[in-house]
């Protein structure tokens, strides 16, 4: 029993755990830690959604096992959302499955479609489950550029010509976590044409579809004619409605792929608690005002963070979408690496950020800053960082 389990050997150390341990230790000493690390929304779930949950929970019948693919009312609500938002028509019975958040959906899709040795093309840096879900399933990850441009398309072509076996799937993540890049429909058209030509699956993570700013409206890859032949797209209610602990997400798209995911889930879970699903359906069927309110709050926070951090001496590019900023480690401190820099910020500035190396080796020299504290706290973080820079004689990172 001393030999490490096979899947554990395939997983690298979880970088973020080192930051979390330092954060916990600092708080234990009474430090006022401003946590901009984990993308854990601090906004309350809208009261109308909570009220619906409480109402349905009073019915004893709602406490029984639910459905692993999600209740029909919630699947239909998702089809209505896609029709309104993207102009995409979905069949609630065969093209939609409710997941326990998009993370679980992604991981179980990897289990459903991956054979040992399958090659999967994954952006780098990217949200960890995009790669680790396939690594745990026996797949092989090949990194491709994160930017939605010609470099991404050239990497696809190179991978098909030089990968043995041919790639099974390509992962798309726009708006991107962590970089906040937003794709346009023309880019998706080229990717879909390539995937259909070569028989490659597209797995699109669209968790931040509704957190966008300044008219940078993110499209769905399923808007492209023919995308349904090769694509499954994952969305989440966690950020859109500030419901992270509810664990409600969706996978939609190609019937064969959705059927495979549904079958895997039927062996593993009975779906989310029914009152959660009913309340989630009510949220999706609402007038959209809750979505706008959340978006406006993040936009204000983004603007405050960019302005106050700049005055502190840390110039950061303003993100077009998501609840994150992707920031370069100041040049004079890059010798520490992103993890070392993140640790030093906790120890000397009481500010937590996520080290870029945790999102892949190409994330090194960057950190991800989450907009999960209010405007007052963001300004306080900037003041702390300004003092930190002054002590370390840090210059602007450009």
C-alpha positions as CSV (number, residue, x, y, z in Angstrom):
1,X,0.0,0.0,0.0
2,X,3.0,2.3,-0.1
3,X,2.9,2.7,-3.9
4,X,1.1,5.9,-4.9
5,X,-2.1,5.3,-6.9
6,X,-1.8,5.6,-10.7
7,X,-4.1,8.6,-11.1
8,X,-2.5,10.4,-8.2
9,X,0.9,10.0,-10.0
10,X,-0.5,11.7,-13.1
11,X,-1.6,14.8,-11.2
12,X,0.9,17.5,-10.4
13,X,0.8,19.2,-6.9
14,X,-2.1,21.5,-6.6
15,X,-0.4,24.9,-6.7
16,X,-3.4,26.8,-5.3
17,X,-3.3,24.7,-2.1
18,X,0.0,26.3,-1.1
19,X,-1.6,29.8,-1.4
20,X,-4.6,28.6,0.5
21,X,-2.5,27.3,3.4
22,X,-0.6,30.6,3.7
23,X,-3.9,32.5,3.6
24,X,-5.4,30.4,6.4
25,X,-2.2,30.8,8.5
26,X,-2.3,34.6,8.1
27,X,-5.9,34.8,9.0
28,X,-5.3,32.6,12.1
29,X,-2.9,35.3,13.3
30,X,-5.6,38.0,12.9
31,X,-4.4,39.4,9.6
32,X,-7.1,41.2,7.5
33,X,-6.7,39.3,4.3
34,X,-8.2,40.7,1.1
35,X,-8.8,37.5,-1.0
36,X,-8.7,38.1,-4.7
37,X,-7.5,34.6,-5.4
38,X,-10.4,32.1,-5.8
39,X,-13.2,33.1,-8.2
40,X,-15.8,32.6,-5.5
41,X,-18.5,35.3,-6.0
42,X,-19.3,37.3,-2.9
43,X,-22.6,38.7,-4.2
44,X,-25.8,37.2,-2.7
45,X,-28.1,35.1,-4.9
46,X,-31.1,37.2,-5.9
47,X,-33.8,37.0,-3.3
48,X,-36.5,35.9,-5.7
49,X,-34.4,32.8,-6.5
50,X,-33.9,32.0,-2.9
51,X,-37.6,32.5,-2.2
52,X,-38.5,29.9,-4.9
53,X,-36.0,27.4,-3.4
54,X,-37.6,27.8,0.0
55,X,-41.1,27.5,-1.4
56,X,-40.4,24.3,-3.2
57,X,-38.4,22.8,-0.3
58,X,-41.6,22.9,1.8
59,X,-43.1,20.2,-0.5
60,X,-42.0,16.7,0.9
61,X,-42.2,15.2,-2.6
62,X,-39.3,17.5,-3.6
63,X,-37.0,15.7,-1.1
64,X,-36.9,12.4,-3.1
65,X,-34.2,11.5,-5.6
66,X,-34.2,13.8,-8.6
67,X,-33.1,13.0,-12.2
68,X,-29.4,12.6,-13.1
69,X,-30.0,14.5,-16.4
70,X,-32.0,17.3,-14.7
71,X,-35.7,17.9,-14.3
72,X,-37.6,18.7,-17.5
73,X,-38.5,22.2,-16.5
74,X,-34.9,23.2,-16.0
75,X,-33.8,21.6,-19.3
76,X,-36.6,23.5,-21.1
77,X,-35.6,26.7,-19.4
78,X,-32.1,26.3,-20.7
79,X,-33.4,25.8,-24.3
80,X,-35.4,29.0,-23.9
81,X,-32.3,30.8,-22.7
82,X,-30.2,29.6,-25.7
83,X,-33.0,30.7,-28.1
84,X,-33.2,34.2,-26.6
85,X,-29.5,34.8,-26.1
86,X,-27.9,33.0,-29.1
87,X,-30.7,32.2,-31.5
88,X,-29.9,28.5,-31.1
89,X,-32.6,25.9,-31.1
90,X,-32.1,23.0,-28.7
91,X,-34.1,19.8,-28.0
92,X,-34.6,19.6,-24.2
93,X,-34.8,15.8,-24.3
94,X,-31.8,14.9,-26.4
95,X,-29.5,18.0,-26.4
96,X,-29.5,19.2,-22.9
97,X,-28.3,17.7,-19.6
98,X,-28.1,19.5,-16.2
99,X,-24.7,19.2,-14.5
100,X,-23.5,19.8,-11.0
101,X,-21.8,22.9,-12.2
102,X,-19.8,23.1,-15.4
103,X,-16.7,21.6,-13.7
104,X,-18.4,18.3,-13.0
105,X,-19.9,18.3,-16.5
106,X,-16.5,18.8,-18.1
107,X,-14.8,16.1,-15.9
108,X,-17.6,13.5,-16.7
109,X,-17.5,14.3,-20.4
110,X,-13.8,13.5,-20.3
111,X,-14.7,10.2,-18.6
112,X,-17.4,9.5,-21.2
113,X,-15.3,10.0,-24.4
114,X,-11.6,9.4,-23.5
115,X,-9.7,6.2,-24.1
116,X,-6.2,5.8,-22.7
117,X,-3.7,7.6,-24.9
118,X,-6.2,9.9,-26.6
119,X,-4.8,13.3,-27.5
120,X,-6.7,16.4,-26.5
121,X,-5.8,19.9,-27.5
122,X,-6.1,22.3,-24.6
123,X,-5.4,26.0,-24.3
124,X,-2.5,27.0,-22.0
125,X,-3.0,28.7,-19.6
126,X,-6.5,27.5,-18.9
127,X,-8.9,26.6,-16.1
128,X,-7.4,23.4,-14.5
129,X,-10.3,21.0,-15.1
130,X,-9.9,21.5,-18.9
131,X,-6.6,19.5,-18.8
132,X,-6.9,17.5,-15.6
133,X,-10.2,16.0,-16.4
134,X,-8.7,14.3,-19.4
135,X,-5.4,13.5,-17.6
136,X,-7.4,11.7,-15.0
137,X,-9.3,9.8,-17.8
138,X,-6.0,8.6,-19.3
139,X,-5.8,11.2,-22.0
140,X,-2.7,13.1,-23.3
141,X,-2.8,16.9,-23.2
142,X,-1.2,18.9,-26.0
143,X,-1.0,22.6,-25.4
144,X,-2.2,25.2,-27.9
145,X,-2.3,29.0,-27.7
146,X,-5.0,30.7,-25.8
147,X,-5.5,33.6,-28.1
148,X,-8.5,33.3,-30.5
149,X,-6.6,34.2,-33.6
150,X,-4.5,32.7,-36.4
151,X,-2.0,31.2,-33.9
152,X,-4.7,29.0,-32.5
153,X,-5.8,27.9,-35.9
154,X,-2.2,27.2,-37.0
155,X,-1.7,25.1,-33.9
156,X,-4.8,23.0,-34.7
157,X,-3.5,22.3,-38.2
158,X,0.0,21.4,-36.9
159,X,-1.5,19.1,-34.2
160,X,-3.6,17.2,-36.8
161,X,-0.5,16.7,-39.1
162,X,1.9,15.7,-36.3
163,X,-0.2,14.0,-33.5
164,X,-0.4,10.2,-33.4
165,X,-3.1,9.4,-32.8
166,X,-5.1,12.2,-34.3
167,X,-6.5,14.5,-31.7
168,X,-9.9,13.5,-30.2
169,X,-11.0,16.9,-29.1
170,X,-10.3,20.6,-28.9
171,X,-11.2,22.6,-25.8
172,X,-12.5,26.2,-26.3
173,X,-12.8,28.6,-23.4
174,X,-14.1,32.1,-24.3
175,X,-14.4,34.3,-22.4
176,X,-11.3,32.8,-21.0
177,X,-10.5,31.9,-17.5
178,X,-7.9,33.1,-16.6
179,X,-6.9,35.5,-19.5
180,X,-10.4,37.0,-20.2
181,X,-9.9,36.8,-24.0
182,X,-13.2,37.0,-25.9
183,X,-13.7,35.1,-29.2
184,X,-15.8,36.4,-32.1
185,X,-18.1,34.4,-34.3
186,X,-15.8,34.5,-37.3
187,X,-13.1,32.7,-35.2
188,X,-15.7,30.0,-34.3
189,X,-16.7,29.5,-37.9
190,X,-13.1,28.6,-38.8
191,X,-12.7,26.3,-35.8
192,X,-16.0,24.5,-36.6
193,X,-15.1,24.1,-40.3
194,X,-11.7,22.6,-39.2
195,X,-13.3,20.3,-36.6
196,X,-15.9,19.0,-39.0
197,X,-13.3,18.4,-41.8
198,X,-11.1,16.3,-39.5
199,X,-13.8,14.7,-37.3
200,X,-12.7,16.4,-34.1
201,X,-14.9,17.1,-31.1
202,X,-15.2,20.6,-29.8
203,X,-15.8,21.2,-26.1
204,X,-16.7,24.8,-25.4
205,X,-16.6,26.3,-21.9
206,X,-18.9,29.3,-21.9
207,X,-19.3,29.8,-18.2
208,X,-18.7,33.6,-18.5
209,X,-21.2,34.3,-21.3
210,X,-23.0,36.9,-19.3
211,X,-20.0,38.6,-17.5
212,X,-18.9,41.0,-20.3
213,X,-18.2,44.7,-20.6
214,X,-18.3,47.5,-23.1
215,X,-20.4,45.7,-25.7
216,X,-18.0,42.8,-26.0
217,X,-20.9,40.3,-26.3
218,X,-19.6,36.7,-26.2
219,X,-21.1,34.4,-28.9
220,X,-21.8,30.7,-28.6
221,X,-19.9,28.4,-30.9
222,X,-23.3,26.7,-31.5
223,X,-24.4,29.8,-33.5
224,X,-22.2,28.5,-36.3
225,X,-24.1,26.3,-38.8
226,X,-22.9,22.8,-38.5
227,X,-21.4,23.2,-35.0
228,X,-24.0,20.9,-33.5
229,X,-22.4,18.0,-35.5
230,X,-19.3,18.2,-33.4
231,X,-19.8,20.4,-30.3
232,X,-20.9,20.3,-26.7
233,X,-21.0,23.6,-24.8
234,X,-20.9,24.0,-21.0
235,X,-22.5,26.8,-19.1
236,X,-22.9,27.6,-15.4
237,X,-25.3,29.6,-13.2
238,X,-22.6,30.2,-10.7
239,X,-21.4,33.6,-11.9
240,X,-24.3,34.7,-14.0
241,X,-26.7,34.6,-11.0
242,X,-24.2,34.5,-8.2
243,X,-25.1,30.9,-7.4
244,X,-21.7,29.1,-7.0
245,X,-22.7,26.9,-4.0
246,X,-25.9,25.7,-5.8
247,X,-23.8,23.7,-8.3
248,X,-26.1,24.1,-11.3
249,X,-24.7,24.0,-14.8
250,X,-25.5,22.6,-18.2
251,X,-24.0,20.7,-21.2
252,X,-25.8,21.2,-24.5
253,X,-25.2,20.3,-28.1
254,X,-24.5,17.2,-30.1
255,X,-27.0,14.4,-29.3
256,X,-24.4,11.5,-29.3
257,X,-22.1,13.3,-27.0
258,X,-24.9,14.5,-24.7
259,X,-26.2,10.9,-24.6
260,X,-22.7,9.7,-23.5
261,X,-22.5,12.2,-20.7
262,X,-26.0,11.4,-19.6
263,X,-25.2,7.7,-19.4
264,X,-22.0,8.4,-17.3
265,X,-24.0,10.6,-14.9
266,X,-26.7,8.0,-14.5
267,X,-24.1,5.8,-12.9
268,X,-22.7,8.5,-10.7
269,X,-25.4,10.8,-9.3
270,X,-29.1,11.5,-9.0
271,X,-28.9,15.1,-10.0
272,X,-29.0,18.3,-7.9
273,X,-31.7,18.7,-5.2
274,X,-35.0,19.3,-6.9
275,X,-35.8,22.6,-5.2
276,X,-32.4,23.9,-6.4
277,X,-33.3,23.0,-10.0
278,X,-36.8,24.5,-9.8
279,X,-35.4,27.8,-8.5
280,X,-32.7,27.7,-11.2
281,X,-35.4,27.3,-13.8
282,X,-37.2,30.4,-12.4
283,X,-34.0,32.3,-12.6
284,X,-33.5,31.4,-16.3
285,X,-37.1,32.3,-17.1
286,X,-36.8,35.7,-15.4
287,X,-36.7,39.1,-17.1
288,X,-32.9,39.3,-17.2
289,X,-32.6,42.1,-14.7
290,X,-30.6,40.0,-12.2
291,X,-28.1,39.2,-14.9
292,X,-27.7,42.9,-15.7
293,X,-27.3,43.8,-12.1
294,X,-24.5,41.3,-11.5
295,X,-22.7,42.4,-14.7
296,X,-22.9,46.1,-13.7
297,X,-21.4,45.3,-10.3
298,X,-18.4,43.5,-11.8
299,X,-17.9,46.3,-14.3
300,X,-17.7,48.9,-11.5
301,X,-15.3,46.7,-9.7
302,X,-13.1,46.2,-12.8
303,X,-12.9,49.9,-13.3
304,X,-12.0,50.6,-9.7
305,X,-9.4,47.8,-9.6
306,X,-7.7,48.9,-12.8
307,X,-7.6,52.6,-11.8
308,X,-6.5,52.1,-8.2
309,X,-3.9,49.4,-8.9
310,X,-2.5,51.7,-11.7
311,X,-2.1,54.5,-9.1
312,X,-0.4,52.0,-6.8
313,X,2.2,51.3,-9.6
314,X,0.8,48.1,-11.1
315,X,-0.6,48.7,-14.6
316,X,-3.0,46.0,-15.6
317,X,-4.8,45.5,-18.9
318,X,-8.6,46.0,-18.5
319,X,-10.4,42.8,-19.2
320,X,-13.3,42.8,-21.7
321,X,-15.1,40.0,-19.9
322,X,-15.1,37.6,-16.9
323,X,-14.7,38.5,-13.2
324,X,-10.9,38.3,-13.5
325,X,-7.9,40.4,-14.6
326,X,-4.8,38.7,-15.9
327,X,-1.8,40.7,-14.7
328,X,1.9,40.4,-15.4
329,X,4.1,40.0,-12.3
330,X,6.1,43.3,-11.9
331,X,9.4,42.9,-13.8
332,X,11.6,43.4,-10.8
333,X,9.9,40.5,-9.0
334,X,9.6,38.0,-11.8
335,X,12.6,36.1,-10.5
336,X,10.3,34.9,-7.7
337,X,7.9,33.2,-10.2
338,X,4.2,33.7,-10.0
339,X,3.9,31.4,-7.0
340,X,6.7,33.1,-5.1
341,X,5.2,36.5,-5.9
342,X,1.7,35.4,-4.7
343,X,3.1,34.1,-1.5
344,X,5.0,37.3,-0.9
345,X,1.9,39.4,-1.4
346,X,0.1,37.4,1.3
347,X,2.9,37.7,3.7
348,X,3.7,41.4,3.3
349,X,0.6,43.0,1.7
350,X,-2.3,40.8,3.1
351,X,-3.6,40.4,-0.5
352,X,-4.3,37.0,-2.2
353,X,-4.0,36.5,-5.9
354,X,-3.9,33.3,-7.9
355,X,-0.5,32.3,-9.3
356,X,-0.5,32.0,-13.1
357,X,1.5,28.7,-13.0
358,X,-1.6,27.1,-11.5
359,X,-3.3,27.5,-14.9
360,X,-0.4,25.9,-16.9
361,X,3.2,26.5,-17.5
362,X,2.4,29.3,-20.0
363,X,0.7,31.2,-17.2
364,X,4.0,31.8,-15.5
365,X,5.0,35.4,-14.9
366,X,1.3,36.3,-14.5
367,X,-1.3,36.2,-11.7
368,X,-5.1,36.2,-11.9
369,X,-6.9,38.8,-9.8
370,X,-10.6,38.0,-9.0
371,X,-13.1,40.8,-8.6
372,X,-14.7,39.1,-5.5
373,X,-14.3,41.9,-3.0
374,X,-16.3,45.2,-3.0
375,X,-14.9,48.5,-4.3
376,X,-13.8,49.7,-0.8
377,X,-11.8,46.5,-0.3
378,X,-10.3,46.7,-3.8
379,X,-9.0,50.2,-3.0
380,X,-7.6,48.9,0.3
381,X,-5.8,46.1,-1.6
382,X,-4.3,48.8,-3.9
383,X,-3.1,50.8,-0.9
384,X,-1.5,47.6,0.6
385,X,0.2,46.8,-2.7
386,X,1.5,50.4,-3.0
387,X,3.2,50.1,0.3
388,X,4.5,46.6,-0.7
389,X,5.9,48.1,-3.9
390,X,7.5,51.0,-2.0
391,X,9.3,48.6,0.3
392,X,10.5,46.4,-2.5
393,X,11.4,49.4,-4.8
394,X,9.2,47.8,-7.5
395,X,8.7,49.6,-10.8
396,X,5.8,49.4,-13.2
397,X,5.6,46.0,-14.9
398,X,5.5,47.3,-18.5
